[in-house]
Every structure is written in structure tokens, then in C-alpha cells.
Amino acid sequence: MPLDPELASLKKTLKEIPFPSRFAVELCAECNLACSMCHHPQMKRPKGVMPFELWKRCADQVAARSPRTEVWFSFCGEPLLEPDLLLDMIAYGRSVGLRSI
């Protein structure tokens, strides 16, 4: 069944983007900074550290779908509070083909 002409016209204007193009990872939900603009101090959700096995599953899935996806190890927490874990996660991400870490 052909597309509705209006939808076909709209489809021509869209650019295909690999999914996901960016992947934010909060490996540590703690933060030792006190930035005035940050909402982190008011957050009521549980804080903790991402298990490495969860990162492996995420990295494997993202690398399989789109290895050029940008991976950001910063969301609401400070990843440098867990330097060994951060380095291990970066190394694993690179080992499975992620390029922009």
C-alpha cells in the first residue's frame, strides 16, 4: 500500500539517524560537587553504582546496533568518584567496538 501523499512528502525531508546517537550512562549516582545550577542535591531517588555486568549488557547492545554512538559517562552523578570502574567501562566499551567514549 503506497504512503499517503502528505506522509510521502514529509518522509523525503527526514534524515536517517543511527539509533541511538547518544547514550548517557550514570555509572555513579553520587556527586561531591555543589554546583549552584544542579538539581542533584534535591533528588530523592536511590543513589548507587552501576554494576559492571549491567554496563556490559548495555555496551554489547549499543555496539551491535550502532558502534558510532556517543557514550557519555555523566548524567547526574560524578563518574570520577569511581575511577577504576570508569576505566574498566571505557576499556570494555572499546573492546566491543564502541568508538566515541
DSSP file (Angstrom, degrees, kcal/mol; ACC not computed):
  #  RESIDUE AA STRUCTURE BP1 BP2  ACC     N-H-->O    O-->H-N    N-H-->O    O-->H-N    TCO  KAPPA ALPHA  PHI   PSI    X-CA   Y-CA   Z-CA
    1    1 A M              0   0    0      0, 0.0     2,-0.0     0, 0.0     0, 0.0   0.000 360.0 360.0 360.0 124.9    0.0    0.0    0.0
    2    2 A P        -     0   0    0      0, 0.0     2,-0.1     0, 0.0     6,-0.0  -0.310 360.0 -99.7 -69.0 153.4    1.5    3.4   -1.0
    3    3 A L        -     0   0    0      1,-0.1     5,-0.0     2,-0.1     0, 0.0  -0.366  43.2 -93.0 -68.9 150.3    2.0    6.1    1.6
    4    4 A D     >  -     0   0    0      1,-0.1     4,-2.7    -2,-0.1     3,-0.3  -0.396  41.0-116.6 -54.9 139.9   -0.4    8.9    1.8
    5    5 A P  H  > S+     0   0    0      0, 0.0     4,-2.1     0, 0.0     5,-0.1   0.850 114.8  51.3 -55.1 -37.5    1.0   11.8   -0.4
    6    6 A E  H  > S+     0   0    0      2,-0.2     4,-2.1     1,-0.2     5,-0.1   0.908 111.9  46.2 -67.6 -40.0    1.4   14.1    2.6
    7    7 A L  H  > S+     0   0    0     -3,-0.3     4,-2.7     2,-0.2    -1,-0.2   0.891 111.0  52.6 -68.0 -38.6    3.3   11.4    4.5
    8    8 A A  H  X S+     0   0    0     -4,-2.7     4,-1.3     2,-0.2    -2,-0.2   0.898 109.6  49.6 -62.3 -40.1    5.5   10.6    1.5
    9    9 A S  H  X S+     0   0    0     -4,-2.1     4,-0.5    -5,-0.2    -2,-0.2   0.908 112.5  47.0 -64.6 -42.7    6.3   14.3    1.2
   10   10 A L  H >X S+     0   0    0     -4,-2.1     3,-1.4     1,-0.2     4,-0.6   0.897 105.7  59.2 -65.5 -41.2    7.2   14.5    4.8
   11   11 A K  H >< S+     0   0    0     -4,-2.7     3,-1.0     1,-0.3    -1,-0.2   0.843  97.7  60.8 -58.0 -35.1    9.3   11.3    4.6
   12   12 A K  H 3< S+     0   0    0     -4,-1.3    -1,-0.3     1,-0.2    -2,-0.2   0.752 102.0  52.9 -65.2 -24.0   11.5   13.0    2.0
   13   13 A T  H << S+     0   0    0     -3,-1.4    -1,-0.2    -4,-0.5     2,-0.2   0.598  90.8  95.9 -88.0 -10.9   12.5   15.7    4.5
   14   14 A L    <<  -     0   0    0     -3,-1.0     2,-0.4    -4,-0.6    -3,-0.0  -0.563  63.2-146.4 -86.0 144.2   13.6   13.3    7.2
   15   15 A K        -     0   0    0     -2,-0.2     2,-0.4     2,-0.0    -2,-0.1  -0.905  20.8-120.4-107.4 134.0   17.2   12.3    7.7
   16   16 A E        -     0   0    0     -2,-0.4     0, 0.0     1,-0.0     0, 0.0  -0.603  31.2-170.9 -76.1 128.5   18.0    8.8    8.9
   17   17 A I        -     0   0    0     -2,-0.4     4,-0.1     0, 0.0     2,-0.1  -0.967  27.4-112.6-119.6 133.5   19.9    8.9   12.1
   18   18 A P        -     0   0    0      0, 0.0    48,-0.1     0, 0.0    47,-0.0  -0.392  48.0 -96.4 -63.5 142.9   21.5    5.8   13.6
   19   19 A F  S    S+     0   0    0      1,-0.2    50,-0.1    46,-0.2     2,-0.1  -0.900 103.7  20.3-109.9 136.5   19.8    4.8   16.9
   20   20 A P        +     0   0    0      0, 0.0    -1,-0.2     0, 0.0     3,-0.1   0.720  66.1 175.6 -80.5 150.9   20.9    5.6   19.5
   21   21 A S  S    S+     0   0    0      1,-0.3    49,-2.3    48,-0.1     2,-0.3   0.746  76.2  24.1 -87.9 -24.5   23.1    8.5   18.5
   22   22 A R  E     -a   70   0A   0     47,-0.2     2,-0.4     2,-0.0    -1,-0.3  -0.998  63.1-169.0-140.6 143.0   23.9    9.3   22.2
   23   23 A F  E     -a   71   0A   0     47,-3.0    49,-2.5    -2,-0.3     2,-0.5  -0.925   9.1-157.7-136.5 108.2   23.9    7.1   25.2
   24   24 A A  E     -a   72   0A   0     -2,-0.4     2,-0.5    47,-0.2    49,-0.2  -0.754  10.1-165.2 -90.4 127.6   24.2    8.7   28.7
   25   25 A V        -     0   0    0     47,-3.8     2,-1.0    -2,-0.5     3,-0.2  -0.949  13.1-160.4-116.5 125.7   25.5    6.3   31.4
   26   26 A E        +     0   0    0     -2,-0.5     3,-0.1     1,-0.2    24,-0.1  -0.777  19.5 168.0-102.8  88.1   25.2    7.2   35.1
   27   27 A L  S    S+     0   0    0     -2,-1.0    23,-2.7     1,-0.2     2,-0.4   0.774  73.8  26.2 -73.9 -23.5   27.8    4.8   36.5
   28   28 A C  B     -C   49   0B   0     21,-0.2    -1,-0.2    -3,-0.2    21,-0.2  -0.981  61.5-163.9-140.4 125.2   27.7    6.5   39.9
   29   29 A A        +     0   0    0     19,-3.0     2,-0.2    -2,-0.4    20,-0.1   0.321  65.6  93.8 -93.1   9.6   24.7    8.5   41.2
   30   30 A E        -     0   0    0     18,-0.3    48,-3.0    48,-0.2     2,-0.3  -0.639  53.8-169.2 -95.3 158.1   26.7   10.2   43.8
   31   31 A C        -     0   0    0     46,-0.2    46,-0.0    -2,-0.2    -2,-0.0  -0.972  19.9-167.7-149.4 134.9   28.3   13.7   43.4
   32   32 A N        +     0   0    0     -2,-0.3     2,-0.2     2,-0.0    -1,-0.0   0.276  65.5  92.4-103.6   9.8   30.8   15.5   45.6
   33   33 A L        -     0   0    0      2,-0.0    -2,-0.1     1,-0.0    45,-0.0  -0.511  61.9-150.4 -96.3 169.4   30.3   18.9   43.9
   34   34 A A        +     0   0    0     -2,-0.2     2,-0.2     6,-0.0    -1,-0.0  -0.372  22.4 177.0-136.7  55.5   27.9   21.6   44.8
   35   35 A C    >   -     0   0    0      1,-0.1     3,-1.4     2,-0.1     5,-0.1  -0.427  29.6-137.4 -65.8 131.5   27.2   23.3   41.5
   36   36 A S  T 3  S+     0   0    0      1,-0.3    -1,-0.1    -2,-0.2     0, 0.0   0.782 101.1  48.2 -63.3 -28.0   24.6   26.1   42.1
   37   37 A M  T 3  S+     0   0    0      2,-0.0    -1,-0.3     0, 0.0     2,-0.2   0.492  90.1 106.1 -91.5  -2.3   22.6   25.2   39.0
   38   38 A C    <   -     0   0    0     -3,-1.4     4,-0.1     1,-0.1    38,-0.0  -0.551  54.7-158.5 -88.0 141.9   22.4   21.5   39.7
   39   39 A H    >>  +     0   0    0     -2,-0.2     3,-1.3     1,-0.2     4,-0.6   0.437  67.8 103.3 -90.5  -1.7   19.3   19.7   40.9
   40   40 A H  G >4 S+     0   0    0      1,-0.3     3,-1.5     2,-0.2    -1,-0.2   0.867  73.2  56.6 -53.8 -44.8   21.3   16.7   42.3
   41   41 A P  G 34 S+     0   0    0      0, 0.0    -1,-0.3     0, 0.0    -2,-0.1   0.807 108.2  49.1 -60.5 -26.6   21.0   17.7   46.0
   42   42 A Q  G <4 S+     0   0    0     -3,-1.3    -2,-0.2    -4,-0.1     2,-0.1   0.535  83.2 116.8 -88.5  -6.3   17.2   17.7   45.7
   43   43 A M    <<  -     0   0    0     -3,-1.5    -3,-0.0    -4,-0.6     0, 0.0  -0.411  43.0-171.3 -67.9 134.5   17.0   14.3   44.1
   44   44 A K        +     0   0    0     -2,-0.1    -1,-0.1     2,-0.1     3,-0.1   0.487  48.2 109.5-103.5  -6.2   15.1   11.8   46.2
   45   45 A R  S    S-     0   0    0      1,-0.1    -2,-0.0     0, 0.0     0, 0.0  -0.272  81.9 -84.9 -71.5 159.0   15.9    8.7   44.1
   46   46 A P        -     0   0    0      0, 0.0     2,-0.4     0, 0.0    -1,-0.1  -0.293  42.9-144.4 -61.9 146.4   18.2    6.0   45.4
   47   47 A K        +     0   0    0     -3,-0.1     2,-0.3   -19,-0.0   -17,-0.1  -0.873  38.1 118.3-113.1 147.8   21.9    6.6   44.8
   48   48 A G        -     0   0    0     -2,-0.4   -19,-3.0   -18,-0.0     2,-0.4  -0.938  56.6 -71.1-176.7-163.1   24.4    3.9   44.0
   49   49 A V  B     -C   28   0B   0     -2,-0.3   -21,-0.2   -21,-0.2   -22,-0.1  -0.945  42.7-113.6-120.6 137.2   26.9    2.5   41.5
   50   50 A M        -     0   0    0    -23,-2.7     2,-0.1    -2,-0.4   -23,-0.0  -0.511  36.3-116.9 -68.0 128.4   26.0    0.7   38.2
   51   51 A P    >>  -     0   0    0      0, 0.0     4,-1.8     0, 0.0     3,-0.6  -0.425  17.0-127.5 -64.5 141.0   27.0   -2.9   38.3
   52   52 A F  H 3> S+     0   0    0      1,-0.2     4,-2.5     2,-0.2     5,-0.2   0.858 108.5  59.6 -58.9 -36.7   29.7   -3.8   35.7
   53   53 A E  H 3> S+     0   0    0      1,-0.2     4,-2.0     2,-0.2    -1,-0.2   0.868 103.7  51.1 -62.1 -36.1   27.5   -6.6   34.3
   54   54 A L  H <> S+     0   0    0     -3,-0.6     4,-2.4     2,-0.2    -1,-0.2   0.923 109.3  50.6 -66.0 -43.3   24.8   -4.2   33.5
   55   55 A W  H  X S+     0   0    0     -4,-1.8     4,-3.4     1,-0.2     5,-0.3   0.909 107.7  53.9 -59.1 -42.2   27.3   -1.9   31.7
   56   56 A K  H  X S+     0   0    0     -4,-2.5     4,-2.6     1,-0.2    -1,-0.2   0.926 109.4  47.3 -59.7 -44.4   28.5   -5.0   29.7
   57   57 A R  H  X S+     0   0    0     -4,-2.0     4,-2.1     2,-0.2    -1,-0.2   0.927 115.2  46.0 -62.5 -44.1   24.9   -5.8   28.5
   58   58 A C  H  X S+     0   0    0     -4,-2.4     4,-2.7     2,-0.2     5,-0.2   0.947 114.1  47.5 -62.6 -49.4   24.3   -2.1   27.6
   59   59 A A  H  X S+     0   0    0     -4,-3.4     4,-2.8     1,-0.2     5,-0.2   0.902 111.3  51.5 -61.0 -42.6   27.6   -1.8   25.8
   60   60 A D  H  X S+     0   0    0     -4,-2.6     4,-2.0    -5,-0.3    -1,-0.2   0.923 113.1  44.8 -60.2 -45.0   27.1   -5.0   23.9
   61   61 A Q  H  X S+     0   0    0     -4,-2.1     4,-1.5    -5,-0.2    -2,-0.2   0.912 115.5  45.9 -68.5 -42.6   23.6   -4.0   22.7
   62   62 A V  H  X S+     0   0    0     -4,-2.7     4,-3.4     1,-0.2     7,-0.2   0.929 113.4  49.8 -66.2 -44.3   24.7   -0.4   21.7
   63   63 A A  H  < S+     0   0    0     -4,-2.8    -1,-0.2    -5,-0.2    -2,-0.2   0.873 109.7  51.7 -62.8 -37.2   27.8   -1.7   19.9
   64   64 A A  H  < S+     0   0    0     -4,-2.0    -1,-0.2    -5,-0.2    -2,-0.2   0.854 119.7  34.9 -67.1 -34.0   25.7   -4.3   18.0
   65   65 A R  H  < S-     0   0    0     -4,-1.5    -2,-0.2     1,-0.2   -46,-0.2   0.887 140.4  -5.2 -87.9 -43.7   23.2   -1.6   16.8
   66   66 A S    ><  -     0   0    0     -4,-3.4     3,-2.2    -5,-0.2    -1,-0.2  -0.597  54.4-175.0-158.7  84.7   25.4    1.5   16.3
   67   67 A P  T 3  S+     0   0    0      0, 0.0    32,-2.0     0, 0.0    33,-0.5   0.664  85.6  63.4 -63.1 -15.4   29.1    1.4   17.3
   68   68 A R  T 3  S+     0   0    0     30,-0.2    -5,-0.1    31,-0.1    30,-0.1   0.429  73.9 127.9 -87.6   2.3   29.5    5.1   16.5
   69   69 A T    <   -     0   0    0     -3,-2.2    31,-0.7    -7,-0.2     2,-0.5  -0.325  66.0-118.4 -56.7 135.2   27.0    6.0   19.2
   70   70 A E  E     -ab  22 100A   0    -49,-2.3   -47,-3.0    29,-0.1     2,-0.5  -0.672  26.7-156.0 -78.0 126.0   28.5    8.6   21.6
   71   71 A V  E     -a   23   0A   0     29,-3.2     2,-0.5    -2,-0.5   -47,-0.2  -0.921   6.9-167.0-107.1 124.0   28.7    7.3   25.1
   72   72 A W  E     -a   24   0A   0    -49,-2.5   -47,-3.8    -2,-0.5     2,-0.8  -0.947  12.7-159.1-112.9 120.4   28.7    9.8   27.9
   73   73 A F  S    S+     0   0    0     -2,-0.5     2,-0.3    28,-0.2   -47,-0.1  -0.295  70.8  78.2 -91.1  50.4   29.7    8.7   31.4
   74   74 A S        +     0   0    0     -2,-0.8   -48,-0.1     4,-0.1   -49,-0.1  -0.935  36.9 132.0-156.1 131.2   28.0   11.5   33.1
   75   75 A F  S    S-     0   0    0      2,-0.6   -49,-0.1    -2,-0.3   -46,-0.1   0.243  89.7 -27.8-140.6 -84.5   24.4   12.2   33.8
   76   76 A C  S    S+     0   0    0    -48,-0.1     2,-0.2   -37,-0.0   -47,-0.1   0.473 122.3  66.2-116.1  -9.4   23.5   13.3   37.3
   77   77 A G  S    S-     0   0    0    -49,-0.1    -2,-0.6   -46,-0.0   -46,-0.2  -0.542  85.8-107.2-108.1 175.2   26.4   11.7   39.2
   78   78 A E    >   -     0   0    0    -48,-3.0     3,-1.8    -2,-0.2     4,-0.2  -0.887  23.4-165.6-105.1 104.6   30.2   12.2   39.2
   79   79 A P  G >  S+     0   0    0      0, 0.0     3,-1.8     0, 0.0     7,-0.3   0.749  82.3  70.8 -63.8 -23.5   31.9    9.3   37.3
   80   80 A L  G 3  S+     0   0    0      1,-0.3     4,-0.1     2,-0.1    -2,-0.0   0.548  80.2  75.3 -74.1  -4.1   35.3   10.2   38.7
   81   81 A L  G <  S+     0   0    0     -3,-1.8    -1,-0.3     1,-0.3   -50,-0.1   0.673 103.5  40.3 -73.5 -16.0   34.2    9.1   42.1
   82   82 A E  S <> S+     0   0    0     -3,-1.8     4,-2.6    -4,-0.2    -1,-0.3  -0.563  73.9 161.9-126.4  65.5   34.6    5.6   40.7
   83   83 A P  H  > S+     0   0    0      0, 0.0     4,-2.4     0, 0.0     5,-0.2   0.865  73.5  48.8 -61.5 -39.9   37.8    5.9   38.7
   84   84 A D  H  > S+     0   0    0      2,-0.2     4,-2.3     1,-0.2     5,-0.2   0.924 113.9  46.5 -66.2 -42.8   38.7    2.2   38.4
   85   85 A L  H  > S+     0   0    0      2,-0.2     4,-2.7     1,-0.2     5,-0.2   0.912 111.2  52.8 -63.9 -42.5   35.1    1.3   37.3
   86   86 A L  H  X S+     0   0    0     -4,-2.6     4,-2.5    -7,-0.3    -2,-0.2   0.935 110.9  46.2 -58.6 -47.7   35.1    4.2   34.8
   87   87 A L  H  X S+     0   0    0     -4,-2.4     4,-2.5     1,-0.2    -1,-0.2   0.894 112.7  50.4 -64.1 -39.4   38.4    2.9   33.3
   88   88 A D  H  X S+     0   0    0     -4,-2.3     4,-2.5     2,-0.2    -1,-0.2   0.902 111.2  48.9 -64.0 -40.5   37.1   -0.6   33.2
   89   89 A M  H  X S+     0   0    0     -4,-2.7     4,-2.6     2,-0.2    -2,-0.2   0.904 111.8  48.3 -67.0 -41.0   33.9    0.5   31.5
   90   90 A I  H  X S+     0   0    0     -4,-2.5     4,-2.4    -5,-0.2     5,-0.2   0.940 112.5  49.0 -63.1 -46.2   35.8    2.5   28.9
   91   91 A A  H  X S+     0   0    0     -4,-2.5     4,-2.1     1,-0.2    -2,-0.2   0.917 113.2  46.6 -60.6 -44.1   38.1   -0.4   28.2
   92   92 A Y  H  X S+     0   0    0     -4,-2.5     4,-1.5     2,-0.2    -1,-0.2   0.926 110.3  53.2 -65.8 -42.8   35.2   -2.8   27.8
   93   93 A G  H  <>S+     0   0    0     -4,-2.6     5,-2.5     1,-0.2     3,-0.4   0.917 111.2  46.0 -57.6 -44.1   33.3   -0.4   25.6
   94   94 A R  H ><5S+     0   0    0     -4,-2.4     3,-1.3     1,-0.2    -1,-0.2   0.879 107.3  58.8 -65.5 -37.0   36.3   -0.1   23.3
   95   95 A S  H 3<5S+     0   0    0     -4,-2.1    -1,-0.2     1,-0.3    -2,-0.2   0.783 107.1  46.8 -65.7 -26.3   36.8   -3.9   23.3
   96   96 A V  T 3<5S-     0   0    0     -4,-1.5    -1,-0.3    -3,-0.4    -2,-0.2   0.390 128.9 -93.9 -97.1   3.9   33.3   -4.4   21.9
   97   97 A G  T < 5S+     0   0    0     -3,-1.3     2,-0.2     1,-0.3    -3,-0.2   0.458  71.1 148.1 105.9   0.6   33.7   -1.7   19.2
   98   98 A L      < -     0   0    0     -5,-2.5    -1,-0.3    -6,-0.2   -30,-0.2  -0.529  21.5-176.0 -68.6 135.9   32.3    1.5   20.7
   99   99 A R        +     0   0    0    -32,-2.0     2,-0.7   -30,-0.2    -1,-0.1   0.701  63.3  57.3-109.5 -24.2   34.3    4.3   19.3
  100  100 A S  B      b   70   0A   0    -31,-0.7   -29,-3.2   -33,-0.5    -1,-0.2  -0.728 360.0 360.0-117.0  83.2   33.1    7.5   20.9
  101  101 A I              0   0    0     -2,-0.7   -28,-0.2   -31,-0.2    -1,-0.2   0.361 360.0 360.0-115.9 360.0   33.6    7.1   24.6
